[in-house]
Amino acid sequence: MYENLLRLPYFQGMSKDDITAILDKIKLEYRNYSDKEILCNKGDECNTFTLLTKGEITSYAESPDGTYSIIEEHQAPYAIEPYSMFGYQTTYNRSHSAKEGCTTLTIDKNYFFSEFSKHEIFTLNLMNLISRRAQLLNNAIWEYTPATIEGRIVSFIAMRCETTHGCKRVNIKMERLATILCETRLNVSRALNHMQSQGLVVLNRKEIYIPEFGKLLPLMK
């Protein structure tokens, strides 16, 4: 457990003794989930710090108009939307479920913040991570639009993902993707088929399967 916590950026710089002293004061809850079991749904109140300690989960996000969705896979250790604990809206932005059997550790957010915030390094880590997320979103608005259709497809997906690595599934009609990119369906189809020929994606009906998203990032340059 300690090793899992120390591998997360929120706790970097803290010692095992620091974390042990904190965990002795707060209530920890472990839970095992079976295959496909829901951990939380979009819109549920985020009132705990939830850490995936074992196994894998899938995260599901859908566009506001319901015309496309993105499914991501995350492996332990992974903190599930810790940023959703704070701010104006404290609900989950995505739905999360166990890919296969998995285990989570949860800490009530009141205890989580009151105890860990006594350590300056934790507070600085948290502020830096929240600031970095805000800065990345702001910078994305002003970033240069990739010149190629392949690059714009990757940029479109990256903007809507939690991470830029791992497996992704994008459920979208070709016509809808073409409209979003202000391109013709034929040009988008050619770009995706070219990416498939390079082994970067697998095209299924209304789905773009990406085995490892990190391999697509060079296309954005």
C-alpha positions in Angstrom: 0.0 0.0 0.0 2.7 2.5 1.0 4.6 1.8 -2.2 1.5 2.5 -4.3 0.9 5.8 -2.5 4.5 6.9 -2.9 4.4 6.1 -6.6 1.7 8.8 -7.1 2.7 12.4 -7.7 0.6 13.6 -4.8 2.8 12.0 -2.2 6.3 12.3 -3.8 8.8 13.7 -1.4 6.9 12.2 1.6 8.6 9.5 3.6 7.1 6.1 4.5 7.1 7.2 8.1 5.1 10.3 7.3 2.4 8.3 5.4 2.3 5.6 8.1 1.7 8.3 10.8 -1.2 9.7 8.8 -2.8 6.4 7.9 -2.8 5.5 11.6 -5.1 8.4 12.3 -7.7 7.9 9.5 -10.1 5.3 8.4 -9.2 3.3 5.3 -11.7 1.3 3.4 -10.7 -1.5 1.0 -13.1 -2.9 -1.5 -12.8 -5.7 -4.1 -14.8 -5.4 -7.3 -15.7 -8.2 -9.7 -15.4 -8.1 -13.5 -17.4 -5.2 -15.1 -18.7 -4.0 -11.7 -19.3 -0.2 -11.5 -17.0 1.8 -9.1 -18.8 5.1 -9.7 -21.0 6.7 -12.3 -20.7 10.2 -13.9 -22.6 12.6 -11.7 -22.0 10.7 -8.5 -20.7 12.8 -5.6 -16.9 12.5 -5.3 -16.5 12.5 -1.5 -13.5 10.2 -1.2 -9.9 9.9 -2.4 -10.1 6.6 -4.3 -6.9 4.7 -5.2 -6.9 1.7 -7.5 -4.4 -0.6 -5.8 -4.7 -3.7 -7.8 -6.0 -4.6 -11.3 -7.3 -2.4 -14.1 -10.4 -0.2 -14.6 -12.1 1.3 -17.6 -13.3 4.9 -17.7 -16.2 6.0 -19.9 -16.8 9.5 -21.1 -19.5 10.6 -23.5 -19.9 13.9 -25.4 -22.7 16.2 -24.2 -24.7 15.5 -27.4 -24.2 11.7 -27.1 -22.8 11.4 -30.6 -19.4 9.9 -29.5 -17.7 8.4 -26.4 -14.2 7.5 -25.3 -13.2 4.5 -23.2 -9.8 4.4 -21.5 -8.0 1.7 -19.5 -6.0 2.5 -16.4 -3.7 0.2 -14.4 -2.9 0.3 -10.6 -1.7 2.4 -9.0 -4.1 5.0 -10.2 -6.0 7.8 -8.4 -9.6 8.1 -9.7 -10.4 11.7 -10.5 -8.9 13.3 -7.3 -9.5 16.7 -8.8 -13.2 16.1 -8.6 -13.1 16.3 -4.8 -12.7 20.1 -4.9 -14.1 23.1 -6.6 -17.5 24.3 -7.7 -18.6 20.9 -9.0 -17.6 17.9 -6.9 -19.1 15.1 -9.0 -17.3 12.5 -11.2 -16.9 13.5 -14.8 -16.7 9.9 -16.0 -18.0 6.5 -15.2 -15.5 3.9 -13.9 -15.8 0.2 -13.8 -13.6 -2.8 -13.1 -12.1 -4.2 -16.3 -11.5 -7.5 -14.4 -11.4 -8.0 -10.7 -9.8 -5.0 -9.0 -9.2 -3.5 -5.5 -9.5 0.1 -4.3 -8.5 2.0 -1.2 -10.7 4.9 -0.3 -10.1 7.7 2.2 -12.9 10.2 3.1 -11.9 13.5 1.5 -12.3 15.5 4.8 -9.7 13.3 6.5 -7.6 13.1 3.4 -7.2 16.8 3.2 -7.1 17.7 6.9 -4.4 15.2 7.7 -2.2 15.2 4.5 -2.4 19.0 4.2 -0.4 19.3 7.5 2.6 18.3 5.4 3.9 21.1 3.3 5.2 18.8 0.6 1.8 17.3 0.0 0.1 20.7 -0.2 2.7 21.9 -2.8 2.3 18.7 -4.8 -1.5 19.0 -4.8 -1.3 22.7 -5.8 1.2 22.0 -8.6 -0.9 19.1 -10.0 -4.1 21.2 -10.0 -2.2 24.1 -11.5 -0.6 22.0 -14.2 -4.0 20.5 -15.2 -5.4 24.0 -15.5 -2.4 25.2 -17.5 -2.5 22.3 -19.9 -6.1 22.9 -20.6 -5.4 26.6 -21.2 -2.4 26.0 -23.4 -4.4 23.5 -25.5 -6.7 26.3 -26.6 -3.7 28.2 -28.0 -1.7 25.4 -29.4 -0.9 25.1 -33.1 -3.4 23.0 -34.9 -1.6 20.0 -36.5 -1.3 20.3 -40.3 -2.2 16.7 -41.1 -5.6 15.1 -40.7 -3.9 12.3 -38.7 -2.5 14.9 -36.3 -5.8 16.5 -35.9 -7.5 13.2 -35.2 -4.9 12.5 -32.5 -5.3 16.0 -31.0 -9.1 15.6 -30.9 -8.8 12.4 -28.9 -6.0 13.6 -26.6 -8.0 16.6 -25.6 -10.8 14.3 -24.3 -8.7 11.7 -22.5 -7.5 11.5 -18.9 -4.0 10.3 -19.9 -2.0 10.3 -23.1 -0.9 6.6 -22.8 -2.5 3.2 -22.7 -5.4 1.7 -24.5 -8.3 3.8 -25.8 -11.5 3.1 -27.7 -13.3 5.9 -29.5 -16.9 5.2 -30.5 -17.8 7.6 -33.2 -19.3 7.6 -36.7 -16.9 8.6 -39.5 -19.3 11.3 -40.6 -19.4 12.8 -37.1 -15.6 12.8 -36.8 -15.3 14.4 -40.3 -17.8 17.2 -39.2 -15.8 17.9 -36.0 -12.5 18.1 -38.0 -14.1 20.2 -40.8 -13.0 17.6 -43.3 -14.6 15.3 -45.8 -15.5 11.8 -44.8 -13.3 10.4 -47.5 -10.2 12.3 -46.3 -10.8 11.2 -42.7 -11.3 7.6 -43.8 -8.0 7.7 -45.8 -6.1 9.1 -42.8 -7.5 6.5 -40.4 -6.7 3.7 -42.9 -3.2 5.0 -43.2 -2.8 4.9 -39.4 -4.2 1.4 -39.4 -1.7 0.3 -42.0 1.1 1.5 -39.7 -0.3 -0.6 -36.8 -1.3 2.5 -34.8 -5.1 1.9 -34.7 -7.6 -0.9 -35.5 -10.8 0.2 -37.2 -14.0 -1.5 -36.4 -17.6 -0.5 -37.1 -18.1 2.9 -35.5 -15.0 2.4 -33.4 -11.3 3.4 -33.4 -9.3 1.0 -31.2 -5.9 2.4 -30.1 -3.7 -0.3 -28.4 -1.1 2.3 -27.1 -2.0 6.0 -27.5 1.5 7.2 -26.7 2.6 5.9 -30.1 0.2 8.4 -31.8 1.6 11.5 -30.1 4.4 12.1 -32.7 1.6 12.6 -35.3 0.6 15.9 -33.6 3.9 17.6 -34.3 
